[in-house]
Amino acid sequence: MMDVDEQRDYYDDRGGARRRNRDGGDGGGDRHHPYGNDEEGGRRGRGGGRGGRGGDRGGGDHHRGGGGRGGRGGRGPRDDGALSFRDFCYKYLRDDTTPAEAERRYEEYQKENQEAFFERYFRDHRHDQNERARNDPRVLVETLKARDDLSLTRAQEFFAARADGSLVVYGAAEGDENEDANMDGDDAKGDDAAAGVRPPKKRSPAPIECWNPRRLGFDFKQAGRLINALDQEKGIEGNPLLDGDEAAASMDVEDDAAATAEDVAALQALGADESTVARLDERLCYLLRVHGVDYYRRCQEMNPVTFLERITMDSAWTQRDPKPEGAVGDMSENPYAVKWAMATDNNVKRRIAEGDPQVKKLGTAEIEAKLEEWIHSCVVKHDEQRFGCTLSSKLFLAEEFVLKHIRNKQAHHVADMQERLLDEQYKKNVIEYLKYEEHKKSSRSNRRNNMFGGGMMMMTVPGPDGNGQMIQVPGGARAIAGMARYTDLDASVTERVVIDYGDI
């Protein structure tokens, strides 16, 4: 008979030793797993949640691990690295874990097992029609053909409307439809909408320095090069928006290190021309409505499915903020403008140099190469004049006859292998898409943390006597001329200063 104070050692199904008290409690959670309880002691008293009851039911069966939720090791679903939130809580967390703590630990679990979650997502959504339209090469090829046909039709409509004067470039509502649309519905506009008053819109992602003549000239030229490349991909000819010299134009005239004095002077003169702004806006409107590219959003190109479903000939493209009355500074004077210009210009260059990223998702060349390699691997050479095939028992005099036999008589095996390669490409596309979305989410989170939780910084602001003062402001604040100004009411009258927080 075992003494009342005696303890027994049990072993979970992963080989980790577990110690359970006779009263049914245990260490709480899986101590051999990073997501188990890490509180000091981590012990439960008598009847501590379902762990105690599970231990009583388990009796002396050492194969059950700790038993119940307290033991975790032998109960619950098998951990393949992609547990659902409910299963994760059941397997690894104590009953008294707070919701916030459970979410934090599950996020850590997801990050450390990201590949497994991607695999699970693919298994669960591989037959979804929208997912197949975006990433399955067998369906994506039809989606791309529909997109190219629509772009060709839209281009002809755009040219005809421009010729007869019916083209509406700016539309009824400016800004990006995806992010700046009014989400309150028509009722929220009230009498202002009936009176033709536009609701306030977000500031444009394009910096105000885009009004600088040099940048206007550069954007005009760069948009023309991008249009020329996209038109060639989709078979659009005779574009009246182009000047004919886009293919030979330099891609680095905006780069101070590569630009010559003549290049800069030419861009300045082009941007100062009164007709350049209207012509540039026509090109940017064409990019969105015909090709689904939003230039001022860092040359963001829409997914073909989104383009087919949402973009019309009335869709609004992202525009610049209204032109200020005074002179506009150079891009180099604003750190945000420098970062925006670098991202936009690099995206344009990459798009022109590397081609359509959606076509790459088809993996045509790679699949054909792998299929050809597999076909040759099926050839078996017995001697100089005797060749066989792994798919049949026939013998042939030369390798070329074996290859012909495989392609013609064993076509069903070739088709099966091709389907497997297409499935691999489909899975690769889905995982890359998920990684891209995860990267975007992480980038937005980092920007938000830097803006609101990035500590304090020093900023020079005008004082009450007109002299500048250095004050401490939240990270992300910036002084922008012409924007709303906020007064520090907590300071004394003699020390009170005006702070501009920008759009944070």
Summary of the structure (lengths in Angstrom):
residues: 504
radius of gyration: 32.3
end to end distance: 71.1
largest distance: 102.7
contacts: 1408
relative contact order: 0.07
helix: 51%
strand: 9%
